[in-house]
């Protein structure tokens, strides 16, 4: 038996050329770094003497406009090459600091990072991530869906409704979305498809419900926004409660109305598979412990009794207790939860450090004023500018992760929003000046939900694709997200039009 293999000369040539270009670029970069190190170590930075050449300060005469295109253009190119956001932002930040300033100006790097390292609120992030990891390993998601499924299964669209309700409760426990979308995709999707549910309703309810973790406390993203915007975490959590529950209710209303109009879209569970009220109540006891944990953590936080870090610490310990009560605790599971927490926390913190250096230098060079003048100079109304910022956030969400968007865009957007006066739309009350940052924070969180569902690069779409049956195409997943994306846009517009949805509860609690 002989096998004929053919080679394409052109492909071999391109491969060799790419390899040699990479080698040449690496050698050139190493040479430039060596020359610059010699200049830094052996030559006076204030004199004109240099070894071969000196790149320090070579861009010092570049105005902020061209510098904007250079910095963010370089960032876009590096990200399209698939390089990690944390190291791209940090590396480019250091590079532009050196090219625009000098070696002494690199002191800006620790000056930007150290305040974050000493910010105690950030300690809540790994604790909430650990809490989520432990509850996930305790089998809580499966139990929660099972209980809600038994309660709601008799309704048309009941399984999709149960999925959204379970996701809402889960969002109030974990504050992260990846686990919710993937686990619900594994558990709820086969159950709905088996019952003959419309694929778009089944897929959309899982993705939309899963993204509620961005908005509903204890959201990790809300903590990061509060740190960047110097906003109270407790106020932001309270401000996001009503919009989060409103979006969940809108999802459920859509599913129930569609299934009521056309029962074939979401058939109810057969009568012989339903259980009695007594059995339903007995099932509910499995959720007592985790629900007490949630109300304890959020109650301590909202009541001002505990700081976010203290509440997260109590939640982490409580998650271990819940796992023990459910018979799912093990040293191996504890180790896995700890490793997951370490990886996720390291990713978040490295992105924070890198983006802080990048954006901090850009603001120092006058970038904040440049962007503010450019946007305010459009002549648009305050609400027109707000909608423009919302649109930019959605676009960024198609290409960057939520931490990157927060740290790259929010520090620039916050001063713009503070400079505007929102006098109210359609006769509704205006937004008080002291509430603008809080209000914009919740709008930002809702917007990030939209970015997770936005084709073609929304994260939730690909989370779900990884656990879908092979017969469900990516095009179907894209189409299933559109209606729920429109519902999120409606929720965003309601929060803009009626700011009291955001500001009423914080005002009631904190005065």
Secondary structure, 3 states (H helix, E strand, C coil): CCCCCCCCHHHHHHHHHHHHHHHHHHHHHHHHHHHHHHHHHHCCCCCCCCCCCCCCCCCCCCCHHHHHHHHHHHHHHHHHCCCCHHHHHHHHHHHHHHHHCCHHHHHHHHHHHHHHHCCHHHHHHHHHHHHHHHHHHCCHHHHHHHHHHHHHCCCCCHHHHHHHHHHHHHHHHHCCCHHHHHHHHHHHHHHHHHCCCCHHHHHHHHHHHHHHHHCCCCCHHHHHHHHHHCCCHHHHHHHHHHHHHHHHHHHHHHHHHHHHHCHHHCCCCCHHHCCCHHHHHHHHHHHHHHHHHHHHHHHHHHCCCCCHHHHHHHHHHHHHHHHHHCCCCCHHHHHHHHHHHHHHHHHHHHHHHHHHHHHHHHHHCCHHHHHHHHHHCCCCCHHHHHHHHHHHHHHHHCCCCHHHHHHHHHHHHHHHHHCCCCCCCCCCCCCCHHHHHHHHHHHHHHHHHHHHHCCCCCHHHHHHHCCCCCCCCHHHHHHHHHHHHHHHHHHHHHHHHCCHHHHHHHHHHHC
